[in-house]
Amino acid sequence: MSDRQFPSSAKQELRSFAFLAIVVAPVLAVGIIAAYGFLVWFYQMFSGPPHV
């Protein structure tokens, strides 16, 4: 087996970028927002709703 690196083609780079931009970024954004919402909900279970 050789450890030689092959240069990636423009087509592979475009496919990787499209996957990251169309799939990974939105899933990550939704996950982070959902996790924050869950933390706020969980915190308010013990501390009560915000007082204005």
All heavy atoms as atom14 arrays in JSON, in Angstrom:
{
  "sequence": "MSDRQFPSSAKQELRSFAFLAIVVAPVLAVGIIAAYGFLVWFYQMFSGPPHV",
  "atom14_mask": [
    [1, 1, 1, 1, 1, 1, 1, 1, 0, 0, 0, 0, 0, 0],
    [1, 1, 1, 1, 1, 1, 0, 0, 0, 0, 0, 0, 0, 0],
    [1, 1, 1, 1, 1, 1, 1, 1, 0, 0, 0, 0, 0, 0],
    [1, 1, 1, 1, 1, 1, 1, 1, 1, 1, 1, 0, 0, 0],
    [1, 1, 1, 1, 1, 1, 1, 1, 1, 0, 0, 0, 0, 0],
    [1, 1, 1, 1, 1, 1, 1, 1, 1, 1, 1, 0, 0, 0],
    [1, 1, 1, 1, 1, 1, 1, 0, 0, 0, 0, 0, 0, 0],
    [1, 1, 1, 1, 1, 1, 0, 0, 0, 0, 0, 0, 0, 0],
    [1, 1, 1, 1, 1, 1, 0, 0, 0, 0, 0, 0, 0, 0],
    [1, 1, 1, 1, 1, 0, 0, 0, 0, 0, 0, 0, 0, 0],
    [1, 1, 1, 1, 1, 1, 1, 1, 1, 0, 0, 0, 0, 0],
    [1, 1, 1, 1, 1, 1, 1, 1, 1, 0, 0, 0, 0, 0],
    [1, 1, 1, 1, 1, 1, 1, 1, 1, 0, 0, 0, 0, 0],
    [1, 1, 1, 1, 1, 1, 1, 1, 0, 0, 0, 0, 0, 0],
    [1, 1, 1, 1, 1, 1, 1, 1, 1, 1, 1, 0, 0, 0],
    [1, 1, 1, 1, 1, 1, 0, 0, 0, 0, 0, 0, 0, 0],
    [1, 1, 1, 1, 1, 1, 1, 1, 1, 1, 1, 0, 0, 0],
    [1, 1, 1, 1, 1, 0, 0, 0, 0, 0, 0, 0, 0, 0],
    [1, 1, 1, 1, 1, 1, 1, 1, 1, 1, 1, 0, 0, 0],
    [1, 1, 1, 1, 1, 1, 1, 1, 0, 0, 0, 0, 0, 0],
    [1, 1, 1, 1, 1, 0, 0, 0, 0, 0, 0, 0, 0, 0],
    [1, 1, 1, 1, 1, 1, 1, 1, 0, 0, 0, 0, 0, 0],
    [1, 1, 1, 1, 1, 1, 1, 0, 0, 0, 0, 0, 0, 0],
    [1, 1, 1, 1, 1, 1, 1, 0, 0, 0, 0, 0, 0, 0],
    [1, 1, 1, 1, 1, 0, 0, 0, 0, 0, 0, 0, 0, 0],
    [1, 1, 1, 1, 1, 1, 1, 0, 0, 0, 0, 0, 0, 0],
    [1, 1, 1, 1, 1, 1, 1, 0, 0, 0, 0, 0, 0, 0],
    [1, 1, 1, 1, 1, 1, 1, 1, 0, 0, 0, 0, 0, 0],
    [1, 1, 1, 1, 1, 0, 0, 0, 0, 0, 0, 0, 0, 0],
    [1, 1, 1, 1, 1, 1, 1, 0, 0, 0, 0, 0, 0, 0],
    [1, 1, 1, 1, 0, 0, 0, 0, 0, 0, 0, 0, 0, 0],
    [1, 1, 1, 1, 1, 1, 1, 1, 0, 0, 0, 0, 0, 0],
    [1, 1, 1, 1, 1, 1, 1, 1, 0, 0, 0, 0, 0, 0],
    [1, 1, 1, 1, 1, 0, 0, 0, 0, 0, 0, 0, 0, 0],
    [1, 1, 1, 1, 1, 0, 0, 0, 0, 0, 0, 0, 0, 0],
    [1, 1, 1, 1, 1, 1, 1, 1, 1, 1, 1, 1, 0, 0],
    [1, 1, 1, 1, 0, 0, 0, 0, 0, 0, 0, 0, 0, 0],
    [1, 1, 1, 1, 1, 1, 1, 1, 1, 1, 1, 0, 0, 0],
    [1, 1, 1, 1, 1, 1, 1, 1, 0, 0, 0, 0, 0, 0],
    [1, 1, 1, 1, 1, 1, 1, 0, 0, 0, 0, 0, 0, 0],
    [1, 1, 1, 1, 1, 1, 1, 1, 1, 1, 1, 1, 1, 1],
    [1, 1, 1, 1, 1, 1, 1, 1, 1, 1, 1, 0, 0, 0],
    [1, 1, 1, 1, 1, 1, 1, 1, 1, 1, 1, 1, 0, 0],
    [1, 1, 1, 1, 1, 1, 1, 1, 1, 0, 0, 0, 0, 0],
    [1, 1, 1, 1, 1, 1, 1, 1, 0, 0, 0, 0, 0, 0],
    [1, 1, 1, 1, 1, 1, 1, 1, 1, 1, 1, 0, 0, 0],
    [1, 1, 1, 1, 1, 1, 0, 0, 0, 0, 0, 0, 0, 0],
    [1, 1, 1, 1, 0, 0, 0, 0, 0, 0, 0, 0, 0, 0],
    [1, 1, 1, 1, 1, 1, 1, 0, 0, 0, 0, 0, 0, 0],
    [1, 1, 1, 1, 1, 1, 1, 0, 0, 0, 0, 0, 0, 0],
    [1, 1, 1, 1, 1, 1, 1, 1, 1, 1, 0, 0, 0, 0],
    [1, 1, 1, 1, 1, 1, 1, 0, 0, 0, 0, 0, 0, 0]
  ],
  "atom14_positions": [
    [[0.83, -1.19, 0.0], [0.0, 0.0, 0.0], [0.87, 1.25, 0.0], [1.84, 1.33, 0.74], [-0.84, 0.0, 1.26], [-2.29, -0.02, 0.95], [-3.16, -0.31, 2.49], [-4.63, 0.46, 2.12], [0.0, 0.0, 0.0], [0.0, 0.0, 0.0], [0.0, 0.0, 0.0], [0.0, 0.0, 0.0], [0.0, 0.0, 0.0], [0.0, 0.0, 0.0]],
    [[0.5, 2.22, -0.77], [1.31, 3.43, -0.8], [0.55, 4.56, -0.12], [-0.67, 4.61, -0.1], [1.65, 3.81, -2.24], [0.65, 4.58, -2.81], [0.0, 0.0, 0.0], [0.0, 0.0, 0.0], [0.0, 0.0, 0.0], [0.0, 0.0, 0.0], [0.0, 0.0, 0.0], [0.0, 0.0, 0.0], [0.0, 0.0, 0.0], [0.0, 0.0, 0.0]],
    [[1.3, 5.49, 0.45], [0.71, 6.64, 1.14], [0.65, 7.85, 0.22], [0.57, 8.98, 0.68], [1.54, 6.99, 2.37], [1.43, 5.92, 3.44], [0.38, 5.24, 3.46], [2.38, 5.76, 4.22], [0.0, 0.0, 0.0], [0.0, 0.0, 0.0], [0.0, 0.0, 0.0], [0.0, 0.0, 0.0], [0.0, 0.0, 0.0], [0.0, 0.0, 0.0]],
    [[0.69, 7.59, -1.08], [0.71, 8.69, -2.04], [-0.66, 9.37, -2.08], [-1.68, 8.72, -2.11], [1.04, 8.13, -3.42], [1.66, 9.15, -4.32], [2.24, 8.49, -5.52], [1.17, 8.37, -6.52], [1.33, 7.83, -7.69], [2.48, 7.31, -8.04], [0.34, 7.77, -8.55], [0.0, 0.0, 0.0], [0.0, 0.0, 0.0], [0.0, 0.0, 0.0]],
    [[-0.66, 10.69, -2.06], [-1.9, 11.46, -2.12], [-2.18, 11.84, -3.57], [-1.3, 12.33, -4.28], [-1.76, 12.74, -1.28], [-1.61, 12.48, 0.19], [-2.94, 12.55, 0.9], [-3.87, 13.14, 0.38], [-3.02, 11.94, 2.05], [0.0, 0.0, 0.0], [0.0, 0.0, 0.0], [0.0, 0.0, 0.0], [0.0, 0.0, 0.0], [0.0, 0.0, 0.0]],
    [[-3.41, 11.61, -4.0], [-3.8, 12.02, -5.34], [-4.48, 13.38, -5.27], [-5.29, 13.62, -4.38], [-4.77, 11.0, -5.95], [-4.14, 9.66, -6.18], [-4.39, 8.6, -5.33], [-3.28, 9.46, -7.25], [-3.81, 7.37, -5.53], [-2.7, 8.23, -7.46], [-2.96, 7.18, -6.61], [0.0, 0.0, 0.0], [0.0, 0.0, 0.0], [0.0, 0.0, 0.0]],
    [[-4.14, 14.27, -6.18], [-4.8, 15.59, -6.16], [-6.28, 15.43, -6.48], [-6.67, 14.66, -7.34], [-4.08, 16.38, -7.25], [-3.45, 15.34, -8.12], [-3.2, 14.14, -7.26], [0.0, 0.0, 0.0], [0.0, 0.0, 0.0], [0.0, 0.0, 0.0], [0.0, 0.0, 0.0], [0.0, 0.0, 0.0], [0.0, 0.0, 0.0], [0.0, 0.0, 0.0]],
    [[-7.13, 16.14, -5.73], [-8.57, 16.02, -5.98], [-8.95, 16.87, -7.18], [-8.4, 17.94, -7.42], [-9.36, 16.44, -4.75], [-8.82, 17.58, -4.16], [0.0, 0.0, 0.0], [0.0, 0.0, 0.0], [0.0, 0.0, 0.0], [0.0, 0.0, 0.0], [0.0, 0.0, 0.0], [0.0, 0.0, 0.0], [0.0, 0.0, 0.0], [0.0, 0.0, 0.0]],
    [[-9.9, 16.38, -7.89], [-10.33, 17.08, -9.09], [-11.34, 18.16, -8.7], [-11.89, 18.16, -7.6], [-10.97, 16.11, -10.07], [-12.19, 15.62, -9.55], [0.0, 0.0, 0.0], [0.0, 0.0, 0.0], [0.0, 0.0, 0.0], [0.0, 0.0, 0.0], [0.0, 0.0, 0.0], [0.0, 0.0, 0.0], [0.0, 0.0, 0.0], [0.0, 0.0, 0.0]],
    [[-11.59, 19.06, -9.62], [-12.55, 20.13, -9.38], [-13.95, 19.55, -9.18], [-14.73, 20.07, -8.38], [-12.54, 21.11, -10.54], [0.0, 0.0, 0.0], [0.0, 0.0, 0.0], [0.0, 0.0, 0.0], [0.0, 0.0, 0.0], [0.0, 0.0, 0.0], [0.0, 0.0, 0.0], [0.0, 0.0, 0.0], [0.0, 0.0, 0.0], [0.0, 0.0, 0.0]],
    [[-14.25, 18.47, -9.86], [-15.56, 17.84, -9.73], [-15.75, 17.27, -8.32], [-16.82, 17.43, -7.71], [-15.71, 16.73, -10.77], [-17.08, 16.13, -10.84], [-17.16, 15.12, -11.97], [-18.55, 14.52, -12.07], [-18.67, 13.57, -13.15], [0.0, 0.0, 0.0], [0.0, 0.0, 0.0], [0.0, 0.0, 0.0], [0.0, 0.0, 0.0], [0.0, 0.0, 0.0]],
    [[-14.71, 16.64, -7.78], [-14.79, 16.11, -6.42], [-14.93, 17.24, -5.39], [-15.67, 17.12, -4.43], [-13.55, 15.28, -6.1], [-13.52, 13.94, -6.77], [-12.2, 13.23, -6.49], [-11.15, 13.86, -6.39], [-12.27, 11.91, -6.37], [0.0, 0.0, 0.0], [0.0, 0.0, 0.0], [0.0, 0.0, 0.0], [0.0, 0.0, 0.0], [0.0, 0.0, 0.0]],
    [[-14.2, 18.32, -5.6], [-14.29, 19.45, -4.68], [-15.67, 20.08, -4.72], [-16.22, 20.45, -3.69], [-13.22, 20.49, -5.02], [-11.83, 20.04, -4.66], [-10.8, 21.12, -4.91], [-11.19, 22.29, -5.11], [-9.6, 20.79, -4.93], [0.0, 0.0, 0.0], [0.0, 0.0, 0.0], [0.0, 0.0, 0.0], [0.0, 0.0, 0.0], [0.0, 0.0, 0.0]],
    [[-16.24, 20.22, -5.91], [-17.58, 20.78, -6.04], [-18.61, 19.88, -5.38], [-19.52, 20.35, -4.69], [-17.93, 20.98, -7.53], [-19.28, 21.64, -7.82], [-19.32, 23.03, -7.2], [-19.51, 21.71, -9.31], [0.0, 0.0, 0.0], [0.0, 0.0, 0.0], [0.0, 0.0, 0.0], [0.0, 0.0, 0.0], [0.0, 0.0, 0.0], [0.0, 0.0, 0.0]],
    [[-18.46, 18.57, -5.54], [-19.38, 17.62, -4.91], [-19.26, 17.7, -3.39], [-20.28, 17.68, -2.69], [-19.09, 16.21, -5.4], [-20.15, 15.21, -4.99], [-19.87, 13.83, -5.52], [-19.73, 13.84, -6.98], [-18.83, 13.12, -7.64], [-17.99, 12.34, -6.99], [-18.76, 13.17, -8.94], [0.0, 0.0, 0.0], [0.0, 0.0, 0.0], [0.0, 0.0, 0.0]],
    [[-18.05, 17.79, -2.88], [-17.85, 17.9, -1.43], [-18.44, 19.2, -0.9], [-19.1, 19.22, 0.15], [-16.36, 17.86, -1.1], [-15.82, 16.62, -1.46], [0.0, 0.0, 0.0], [0.0, 0.0, 0.0], [0.0, 0.0, 0.0], [0.0, 0.0, 0.0], [0.0, 0.0, 0.0], [0.0, 0.0, 0.0], [0.0, 0.0, 0.0], [0.0, 0.0, 0.0]],
    [[-18.21, 20.3, -1.6], [-18.75, 21.58, -1.18], [-20.27, 21.55, -1.19], [-20.91, 22.04, -0.24], [-18.25, 22.71, -2.09], [-18.93, 24.02, -1.8], [-18.58, 24.75, -0.69], [-19.93, 24.49, -2.64], [-19.22, 25.95, -0.4], [-20.57, 25.69, -2.36], [-20.21, 26.42, -1.24], [0.0, 0.0, 0.0], [0.0, 0.0, 0.0], [0.0, 0.0, 0.0]],
    [[-20.88, 20.99, -2.23], [-22.33, 20.92, -2.31], [-22.89, 20.09, -1.16], [-23.9, 20.47, -0.55], [-22.76, 20.34, -3.66], [0.0, 0.0, 0.0], [0.0, 0.0, 0.0], [0.0, 0.0, 0.0], [0.0, 0.0, 0.0], [0.0, 0.0, 0.0], [0.0, 0.0, 0.0], [0.0, 0.0, 0.0], [0.0, 0.0, 0.0], [0.0, 0.0, 0.0]],
    [[-22.26, 18.98, -0.85], [-22.72, 18.15, 0.26], [-22.64, 18.92, 1.58], [-23.58, 18.89, 2.38], [-21.88, 16.86, 0.35], [-22.23, 16.01, 1.53], [-23.41, 15.3, 1.56], [-21.37, 15.92, 2.61], [-23.74, 14.51, 2.65], [-21.68, 15.14, 3.71], [-22.87, 14.43, 3.72], [0.0, 0.0, 0.0], [0.0, 0.0, 0.0], [0.0, 0.0, 0.0]],
    [[-21.53, 19.62, 1.8], [-21.39, 20.39, 3.04], [-22.39, 21.53, 3.11], [-22.99, 21.78, 4.15], [-19.96, 20.94, 3.15], [-18.88, 19.9, 3.45], [-17.5, 20.55, 3.32], [-19.06, 19.32, 4.82], [0.0, 0.0, 0.0], [0.0, 0.0, 0.0], [0.0, 0.0, 0.0], [0.0, 0.0, 0.0], [0.0, 0.0, 0.0], [0.0, 0.0, 0.0]],
    [[-22.58, 22.23, 2.0], [-23.46, 23.4, 1.99], [-24.94, 23.03, 2.02], [-25.74, 23.72, 2.65], [-23.17, 24.25, 0.76], [0.0, 0.0, 0.0], [0.0, 0.0, 0.0], [0.0, 0.0, 0.0], [0.0, 0.0, 0.0], [0.0, 0.0, 0.0], [0.0, 0.0, 0.0], [0.0, 0.0, 0.0], [0.0, 0.0, 0.0], [0.0, 0.0, 0.0]],
    [[-25.32, 21.94, 1.37], [-26.73, 21.59, 1.24], [-27.19, 20.65, 2.34], [-28.34, 20.71, 2.78], [-27.0, 20.99, -0.15], [-26.74, 22.04, -1.22], [-28.4, 20.45, -0.27], [-26.76, 21.51, -2.63], [0.0, 0.0, 0.0], [0.0, 0.0, 0.0], [0.0, 0.0, 0.0], [0.0, 0.0, 0.0], [0.0, 0.0, 0.0], [0.0, 0.0, 0.0]],
    [[-26.32, 19.78, 2.84], [-26.73, 18.78, 3.83], [-26.18, 19.1, 5.22], [-26.95, 19.24, 6.17], [-26.28, 17.37, 3.39], [-26.62, 16.34, 4.45], [-26.9, 17.0, 2.06], [0.0, 0.0, 0.0], [0.0, 0.0, 0.0], [0.0, 0.0, 0.0], [0.0, 0.0, 0.0], [0.0, 0.0, 0.0], [0.0, 0.0, 0.0], [0.0, 0.0, 0.0]],
    [[-24.88, 19.2, 5.34], [-24.27, 19.28, 6.67], [-24.58, 20.6, 7.36], [-24.97, 20.6, 8.54], [-22.75, 19.05, 6.57], [-22.08, 19.26, 7.92], [-22.46, 17.65, 6.06], [0.0, 0.0, 0.0], [0.0, 0.0, 0.0], [0.0, 0.0, 0.0], [0.0, 0.0, 0.0], [0.0, 0.0, 0.0], [0.0, 0.0, 0.0], [0.0, 0.0, 0.0]],
    [[-24.44, 21.73, 6.69], [-24.64, 23.03, 7.33], [-26.07, 23.2, 7.85], [-26.24, 23.59, 9.02], [-24.25, 24.15, 6.38], [0.0, 0.0, 0.0], [0.0, 0.0, 0.0], [0.0, 0.0, 0.0], [0.0, 0.0, 0.0], [0.0, 0.0, 0.0], [0.0, 0.0, 0.0], [0.0, 0.0, 0.0], [0.0, 0.0, 0.0], [0.0, 0.0, 0.0]],
    [[-27.11, 22.91, 7.06], [-28.47, 23.05, 7.61], [-28.76, 22.09, 8.76], [-29.39, 22.47, 9.75], [-29.38, 22.75, 6.42], [-28.56, 23.03, 5.22], [-27.16, 22.67, 5.61], [0.0, 0.0, 0.0], [0.0, 0.0, 0.0], [0.0, 0.0, 0.0], [0.0, 0.0, 0.0], [0.0, 0.0, 0.0], [0.0, 0.0, 0.0], [0.0, 0.0, 0.0]],
    [[-28.3, 20.85, 8.66], [-28.53, 19.89, 9.74], [-27.82, 20.36, 11.01], [-28.39, 20.29, 12.11], [-28.05, 18.49, 9.32], [-28.01, 17.54, 10.5], [-28.95, 17.93, 8.23], [0.0, 0.0, 0.0], [0.0, 0.0, 0.0], [0.0, 0.0, 0.0], [0.0, 0.0, 0.0], [0.0, 0.0, 0.0], [0.0, 0.0, 0.0], [0.0, 0.0, 0.0]],
    [[-26.61, 20.85, 10.87], [-25.87, 21.35, 12.02], [-26.56, 22.57, 12.63], [-26.68, 22.69, 13.85], [-24.44, 21.69, 11.61], [-23.42, 21.94, 12.7], [-23.29, 20.72, 13.59], [-22.08, 22.28, 12.09], [0.0, 0.0, 0.0], [0.0, 0.0, 0.0], [0.0, 0.0, 0.0], [0.0, 0.0, 0.0], [0.0, 0.0, 0.0], [0.0, 0.0, 0.0]],
    [[-27.04, 23.49, 11.79], [-27.72, 24.68, 12.28], [-28.99, 24.31, 13.04], [-29.25, 24.83, 14.13], [-28.04, 25.62, 11.12], [0.0, 0.0, 0.0], [0.0, 0.0, 0.0], [0.0, 0.0, 0.0], [0.0, 0.0, 0.0], [0.0, 0.0, 0.0], [0.0, 0.0, 0.0], [0.0, 0.0, 0.0], [0.0, 0.0, 0.0], [0.0, 0.0, 0.0]],
    [[-29.8, 23.43, 12.48], [-31.03, 23.0, 13.14], [-30.7, 22.29, 14.45], [-31.37, 22.51, 15.47], [-31.87, 22.11, 12.21], [-33.0, 21.44, 12.96], [-32.42, 22.93, 11.05], [0.0, 0.0, 0.0], [0.0, 0.0, 0.0], [0.0, 0.0, 0.0], [0.0, 0.0, 0.0], [0.0, 0.0, 0.0], [0.0, 0.0, 0.0], [0.0, 0.0, 0.0]],
    [[-29.69, 21.47, 14.45], [-29.3, 20.76, 15.67], [-28.86, 21.71, 16.77], [-29.22, 21.53, 17.94], [0.0, 0.0, 0.0], [0.0, 0.0, 0.0], [0.0, 0.0, 0.0], [0.0, 0.0, 0.0], [0.0, 0.0, 0.0], [0.0, 0.0, 0.0], [0.0, 0.0, 0.0], [0.0, 0.0, 0.0], [0.0, 0.0, 0.0], [0.0, 0.0, 0.0]],
    [[-28.08, 22.72, 16.42], [-27.61, 23.68, 17.43], [-28.78, 24.48, 17.99], [-28.89, 24.69, 19.2], [-26.53, 24.6, 16.82], [-25.25, 23.81, 16.58], [-26.27, 25.81, 17.72], [-24.2, 24.54, 15.77], [0.0, 0.0, 0.0], [0.0, 0.0, 0.0], [0.0, 0.0, 0.0], [0.0, 0.0, 0.0], [0.0, 0.0, 0.0], [0.0, 0.0, 0.0]],
    [[-29.68, 24.93, 17.12], [-30.84, 25.69, 17.57], [-31.76, 24.83, 18.43], [-32.27, 25.28, 19.46], [-31.6, 26.28, 16.36], [-30.73, 27.35, 15.7], [-32.95, 26.86, 16.78], [-31.23, 27.8, 14.35], [0.0, 0.0, 0.0], [0.0, 0.0, 0.0], [0.0, 0.0, 0.0], [0.0, 0.0, 0.0], [0.0, 0.0, 0.0], [0.0, 0.0, 0.0]],
    [[-31.95, 23.58, 18.04], [-32.79, 22.67, 18.83], [-32.15, 22.4, 20.2], [-32.85, 22.36, 21.22], [-33.0, 21.37, 18.08], [0.0, 0.0, 0.0], [0.0, 0.0, 0.0], [0.0, 0.0, 0.0], [0.0, 0.0, 0.0], [0.0, 0.0, 0.0], [0.0, 0.0, 0.0], [0.0, 0.0, 0.0], [0.0, 0.0, 0.0], [0.0, 0.0, 0.0]],
    [[-30.85, 22.23, 20.23], [-30.17, 21.99, 21.51], [-30.29, 23.21, 22.42], [-30.54, 23.06, 23.63], [-28.7, 21.66, 21.26], [0.0, 0.0, 0.0], [0.0, 0.0, 0.0], [0.0, 0.0, 0.0], [0.0, 0.0, 0.0], [0.0, 0.0, 0.0], [0.0, 0.0, 0.0], [0.0, 0.0, 0.0], [0.0, 0.0, 0.0], [0.0, 0.0, 0.0]],
    [[-30.16, 24.4, 21.88], [-30.32, 25.61, 22.67], [-31.74, 25.72, 23.21], [-31.95, 26.04, 24.38], [-29.96, 26.85, 21.84], [-30.18, 28.14, 22.59], [-29.32, 28.52, 23.61], [-31.26, 28.97, 22.29], [-29.52, 29.69, 24.32], [-31.48, 30.14, 23.0], [-30.61, 30.5, 24.0], [-30.82, 31.65, 24.7], [0.0, 0.0, 0.0], [0.0, 0.0, 0.0]],
    [[-32.73, 25.46, 22.35], [-34.12, 25.5, 22.79], [-34.39, 24.48, 23.89], [-35.1, 24.77, 24.85], [0.0, 0.0, 0.0], [0.0, 0.0, 0.0], [0.0, 0.0, 0.0], [0.0, 0.0, 0.0], [0.0, 0.0, 0.0], [0.0, 0.0, 0.0], [0.0, 0.0, 0.0], [0.0, 0.0, 0.0], [0.0, 0.0, 0.0], [0.0, 0.0, 0.0]],
    [[-33.83, 23.3, 23.77], [-34.0, 22.28, 24.79], [-33.37, 22.72, 26.1], [-33.95, 22.53, 27.18], [-33.38, 20.96, 24.33], [-33.48, 19.87, 25.36], [-34.68, 19.21, 25.57], [-32.38, 19.53, 26.12], [-34.78, 18.22, 26.53], [-32.46, 18.54, 27.08], [-33.67, 17.88, 27.29], [0.0, 0.0, 0.0], [0.0, 0.0, 0.0], [0.0, 0.0, 0.0]],
    [[-32.18, 23.32, 26.03], [-31.53, 23.79, 27.26], [-32.35, 24.87, 27.95], [-32.5, 24.87, 29.17], [-30.12, 24.31, 26.95], [-29.09, 23.24, 26.64], [-27.79, 23.89, 26.18], [-28.84, 22.38, 27.86], [0.0, 0.0, 0.0], [0.0, 0.0, 0.0], [0.0, 0.0, 0.0], [0.0, 0.0, 0.0], [0.0, 0.0, 0.0], [0.0, 0.0, 0.0]],
    [[-32.91, 25.81, 27.17], [-33.74, 26.86, 27.76], [-34.99, 26.25, 28.39], [-35.38, 26.6, 29.51], [-34.11, 27.92, 26.69], [-35.18, 28.87, 27.21], [-32.87, 28.68, 26.26], [0.0, 0.0, 0.0], [0.0, 0.0, 0.0], [0.0, 0.0, 0.0], [0.0, 0.0, 0.0], [0.0, 0.0, 0.0], [0.0, 0.0, 0.0], [0.0, 0.0, 0.0]],
    [[-35.63, 25.33, 27.68], [-36.83, 24.67, 28.2], [-36.5, 23.91, 29.49], [-37.24, 23.98, 30.47], [-37.38, 23.72, 27.14], [-38.48, 22.84, 27.63], [-39.76, 23.19, 27.9], [-38.37, 21.44, 27.91], [-40.46, 22.1, 28.33], [-39.63, 21.0, 28.35], [-37.33, 20.52, 27.82], [-39.88, 19.68, 28.7], [-37.57, 19.2, 28.17], [-38.84, 18.8, 28.6]],
    [[-35.41, 23.18, 29.49], [-35.02, 22.4, 30.66], [-34.69, 23.32, 31.84], [-35.08, 23.06, 32.98], [-33.82, 21.52, 30.31], [-33.59, 20.4, 31.27], [-34.44, 19.31, 31.29], [-32.53, 20.43, 32.16], [-34.24, 18.26, 32.18], [-32.32, 19.4, 33.04], [-33.18, 18.31, 33.06], [0.0, 0.0, 0.0], [0.0, 0.0, 0.0], [0.0, 0.0, 0.0]],
    [[-34.0, 24.43, 31.57], [-33.67, 25.39, 32.63], [-34.95, 25.99, 33.22], [-35.08, 26.14, 34.43], [-32.77, 26.49, 32.06], [-32.55, 27.64, 32.99], [-31.73, 27.51, 34.11], [-33.17, 28.86, 32.77], [-31.53, 28.57, 34.98], [-32.98, 29.93, 33.63], [-32.16, 29.78, 34.73], [-31.97, 30.81, 35.59], [0.0, 0.0, 0.0], [0.0, 0.0, 0.0]],
    [[-35.93, 26.32, 32.35], [-37.16, 26.93, 32.83], [-38.04, 25.95, 33.6], [-38.92, 26.36, 34.35], [-37.93, 27.55, 31.67], [-37.28, 28.8, 31.16], [-38.05, 29.45, 30.04], [-39.04, 28.9, 29.54], [-37.61, 30.62, 29.62], [0.0, 0.0, 0.0], [0.0, 0.0, 0.0], [0.0, 0.0, 0.0], [0.0, 0.0, 0.0], [0.0, 0.0, 0.0]],
    [[-37.82, 24.65, 33.43], [-38.57, 23.68, 34.23], [-38.24, 23.84, 35.7], [-39.08, 23.61, 36.57], [-38.23, 22.25, 33.79], [-38.97, 21.82, 32.57], [-38.64, 20.13, 31.99], [-38.02, 19.27, 33.35], [0.0, 0.0, 0.0], [0.0, 0.0, 0.0], [0.0, 0.0, 0.0], [0.0, 0.0, 0.0], [0.0, 0.0, 0.0], [0.0, 0.0, 0.0]],
    [[-37.01, 24.22, 36.01], [-36.58, 24.36, 37.4], [-36.65, 25.79, 37.91], [-36.96, 26.02, 39.06], [-35.14, 23.83, 37.55], [-35.03, 22.37, 37.26], [-34.44, 21.94, 36.09], [-35.54, 21.43, 38.14], [-34.34, 20.59, 35.8], [-35.46, 20.08, 37.86], [-34.85, 19.65, 36.69], [0.0, 0.0, 0.0], [0.0, 0.0, 0.0], [0.0, 0.0, 0.0]],
    [[-36.39, 26.77, 37.05], [-36.34, 28.15, 37.52], [-37.63, 28.91, 37.28], [-37.8, 30.03, 37.77], [-35.18, 28.88, 36.86], [-35.46, 29.05, 35.47], [0.0, 0.0, 0.0], [0.0, 0.0, 0.0], [0.0, 0.0, 0.0], [0.0, 0.0, 0.0], [0.0, 0.0, 0.0], [0.0, 0.0, 0.0], [0.0, 0.0, 0.0], [0.0, 0.0, 0.0]],
    [[-38.54, 28.36, 36.51], [-39.79, 29.04, 36.2], [-39.63, 29.92, 34.98], [-38.53, 30.13, 34.47], [0.0, 0.0, 0.0], [0.0, 0.0, 0.0], [0.0, 0.0, 0.0], [0.0, 0.0, 0.0], [0.0, 0.0, 0.0], [0.0, 0.0, 0.0], [0.0, 0.0, 0.0], [0.0, 0.0, 0.0], [0.0, 0.0, 0.0], [0.0, 0.0, 0.0]],
    [[-40.76, 30.46, 34.51], [-40.7, 31.32, 33.32], [-39.99, 32.64, 33.62], [-39.88, 33.03, 34.79], [-42.17, 31.54, 32.96], [-42.91, 31.32, 34.24], [-42.12, 30.31, 34.99], [0.0, 0.0, 0.0], [0.0, 0.0, 0.0], [0.0, 0.0, 0.0], [0.0, 0.0, 0.0], [0.0, 0.0, 0.0], [0.0, 0.0, 0.0], [0.0, 0.0, 0.0]],
    [[-39.55, 33.33, 32.58], [-38.88, 34.61, 32.81], [-39.85, 35.65, 33.38], [-41.01, 35.7, 33.0], [-38.37, 35.02, 31.42], [-39.12, 34.19, 30.46], [-39.59, 32.97, 31.17], [0.0, 0.0, 0.0], [0.0, 0.0, 0.0], [0.0, 0.0, 0.0], [0.0, 0.0, 0.0], [0.0, 0.0, 0.0], [0.0, 0.0, 0.0], [0.0, 0.0, 0.0]],
    [[-39.37, 36.45, 34.31], [-40.2, 37.49, 34.92], [-39.84, 38.83, 34.27], [-38.69, 39.22, 34.26], [-39.95, 37.56, 36.42], [-40.26, 36.26, 37.11], [-41.55, 35.82, 37.29], [-39.46, 35.31, 37.64], [-41.52, 34.65, 37.91], [-40.25, 34.32, 38.13], [0.0, 0.0, 0.0], [0.0, 0.0, 0.0], [0.0, 0.0, 0.0], [0.0, 0.0, 0.0]],
    [[-40.86, 39.49, 33.77], [-40.62, 40.76, 33.07], [-40.85, 41.92, 33.98], [-41.64, 41.95, 34.86], [-41.53, 40.88, 31.82], [-41.31, 42.2, 31.11], [-41.28, 39.72, 30.9], [0.0, 0.0, 0.0], [0.0, 0.0, 0.0], [0.0, 0.0, 0.0], [0.0, 0.0, 0.0], [0.0, 0.0, 0.0], [0.0, 0.0, 0.0], [0.0, 0.0, 0.0]]
  ]
}
